[in-house]
Amino acid sequence: MLKKERLNKIIKPQIGRTVIVPMDHGVTDGTMLGLVDLAQTLEKVKQGGADAVVIHKGIVKQNSEVLEGLPYLIHISGSSSLGVPLRKVLVADVKECAELGAIGVSIHINLGNKYEPYMMEDLGRIARDCERENMPLLAMMYVRNQKGGEIINDTSVKSVAHAARLAYELGADIVKVNYTGDPEEFRQVIEGCKIPVVIAGGSKQAFQEFIDVIRSAISAGATGVSCGRNVFQSDEVAETVKQICKVVHNQIKN
């Protein structure tokens, strides 16, 4: 399958929009609400109409039946909160992801800390391998450091725009970044990045607040959203996905 065909299964070509649900959190944070019975959550996400999910390779091997008909990207990097959470390392390769039936590959990169050079090197190498295997690459780009044991995110427009631009220039096909909070500012991120930009869902928040954030980002030119905890930790997973899809897919694109 050509990369373009795979991309069209992630981003609806008729409207240029996508709703992605990442569920790779167990590697970083261990067992958590909403991911204990992952097969059940995957089924609900599929019922809700998500365009794609992001999972680790072991989840693919254990849930082939429920994944039937649900496009999935395999997350190729990881770290643990038990160790050095900022330093993402490669935990799979692109060929392996293709063999497991993935529609694409996802990688997490943390910029603005001492591990940045190693993760940039990984991004460049994985982008090369994705081209060779005709696999779309989603780059989850964060500007973050650690102070006093706490992870600090830099969501300034300058830093977020730089992170998006870096992913674009090093070969990603889709980039995920934090929303800067203001549509006029976020347009600067979109304008400087010539690949689709989706916003991160972030921490669990009130549903209407989250929907308002999505609407704001879409109005600024975002392609969609990649949201995990705001989906799989909701009381009604399928209905939550349906509502998010309604906002993302139906809002008029500028």
C-alpha positions, -999 to +999 in steps of 0.1 A: +000+000+000+013+035-009+019+060+018-008+083+004-034+055+007-024+049+043-026+086+050-061+087+036-072+062+062-059+085+090-070+119+076-103+119+058-094+131+023-127+147+015-125+171+044-088+169+055-096+162+091-089+135+117-097+123+152-069+102+166-071+085+200-037+076+215-037+048+241+000+044+246+000+058+282+005+024+299+042+023+291+048+057+306+024+056+336+015+020+341-021+008+347-045+037+346-082+044+345-097+037+311-069+014+300-073-016+324-095-034+299-080-021+267-100-043+244-132-029+258-120+007+254-108+000+218-142-014+209-159+018+223-135+040+205-143+022+173-180+025+179-176+062+184-161+066+149-124+076+156-103+077+125-073+060+141-058+050+174-022+049+186-011+018+206+021-001+214+030-033+195+021-056+223-014-043+224-017-051+186-006-087+192-032-092+219-062-074+203-062-083+166-100-091+166-112-058+181-087-039+159-103-053+127-116-023+108-099+003+131-068+019+116-040+019+141-006+035+143+021+018+164+039+040+189+076+034+182+091+052+212+087+051+250+099+059+285+088+052+320+079+075+349+098+050+370+130+060+353+139+090+330+105+101+315+119+128+293+142+105+274+122+086+248+140+056+233+130+035+203+111+004+213+102-009+178+112-004+142+092+006+112+094-027+093+081-045+124+052-020+126+043-027+089+044-064+095+020-060+124-005-043+101-001-007+113-015+020+091+013+043+103+040+049+129+040+074+159+070+088+177+073+111+207+100+137+208+108+160+237+127+192+228+143+218+250+162+194+273+196+177+274+182+146+256+170+165+226+199+157+202+193+119+207+156+122+200+161+144+170+185+117+156+158+091+162+132+112+144+154+116+113+162+079+112+126+068+117+114+093+090+139+077+066+126+042+074+090+053+070+097+065+035+113+032+026+083+013+040+056+037+027+044+043+062+030+077+074+048+092+104+030+110+132+055+130+153+043+140+188+064+171+195+066+186+229+089+213+243+095+202+279+120+200+306+121+187+342+126+209+372+125+197+407+111+164+395+082+181+377+077+181+340+074+216+326+057+222+292+066+252+272+035+261+252+046+295+240+038+301+203+074+305+194+084+271+209+054+252+196+059+267+161+095+256+163+086+221+173+061+218+145+085+231+120+112+208+131+090+177+126+080+190+091+116+196+081+129+162+094+103+143+074+071+137+095+038+135+077+016+147+106+027+166+137+010+167+171+017+197+193+002+214+223-024+241+216-012+276+224-045+287+237-052+315+212-064+309+176-046+339+162-013+327+178-019+292+167-022+303+131+015+311+132+022+274+141+000+263+111+015+288+087+051+277+094+043+240+091+034+225+057+021+192+070-011+185+089-011+198+125-032+181+152-035+193+187-027+173+218-057+165+241-037+171+272-048+164+308-084+154+315-107+184+317-144+193+316-159+180+284-174+214+272-141+231+279-123+205+258-148+208+229-143+246+230-105+241+227-110+218+197-133+243+180-107+271+186-079+250+171-099+240+141-108+276+134-071+284+134-064+257+107-057+226+127-064+193+110-078+177+141-070+164+175-051+135+190-067+130+224-063+102+249-073+108+285-102+131+276-116+101+257-107+069+275-112+084+309-147+097+301-178+081+315-192+074+280-163+067+257-182+060+225-204+090+229-174+112+237-157+101+205-189+107+185-192+143+199-155+150+191-158+136+156-189+158+150-170+189+159-138+180+140-154+165+109-183+190+105-168+223+113-162+244+081-125+244+072-110+279+067 
